[in-house]
Amino acid sequence: MKKDTAPADDATHSTVYRTWEILLRLLPMTLSVAAMVIMLKDSQTSDYGSLTYSDVGAFRYLVHASGVCAGYSLLSAVAAAVPRPSSLSTAWTFFILDQLLTYVVLAAGAISTELVYLAYKGDASITWSQACGSFGDFCRKATTATAITFVVTLCYAGLSLISSYRLFSKYDAPVACSNKEIDYSTFQS
């Protein structure tokens, strides 16, 4: 009796697992689009001039990385939604791309964090003054986009764990061997 229900339980578990993976792949898409839109609309004019995201290379990188991540998230969610047997090449593709996007979005968040920190605190040793006193609204939006980017990074880290588990569970565990059967070459000194 138990054997008859096991395949149904596996199918239900697989469907639930796939649903959660699809949702986890769609979440960074929405967050990446939100970070990208916030940063694209981030501009301010003050007595000292005007400042937009495109004036800062790190923020341009954040916008581009967010766009790439949103596109990949959508495509990978569609690919994960198609029910088909998992192959080794598909598992490797998801693993490599999930890892790559994790590091791309982490780099975007890290460099943006550095610039936001310098905008708030400045650096007197290189005569870089605080910019957020004059461009407070710009800094708040940049901080929000950067924080959202780190949430995207956490999503991609979770996806990387899932894809690495899926890939490496396809391989057998290493076989233990004893050293008694291995011949070692010894060199005379």
Secondary structure, DSSP 8 states (H G I E B T S, - for coil): -HHHHHHHHHHHHHHHHHHHHHHHHHHHHHHHHHHHHHHHT-EEEETTEEEEGGGSHHHHHHHHHHHHHHHHHHHHHHHHHS-----HHHHHHHHHHHHHHHHHHHHHHHHHHHHHHHHHH-BGGGTB--STTT-HHHHHHHHHHHHHHHHHHHHHHHHHHHHHHHHHTTS-------GGG--------
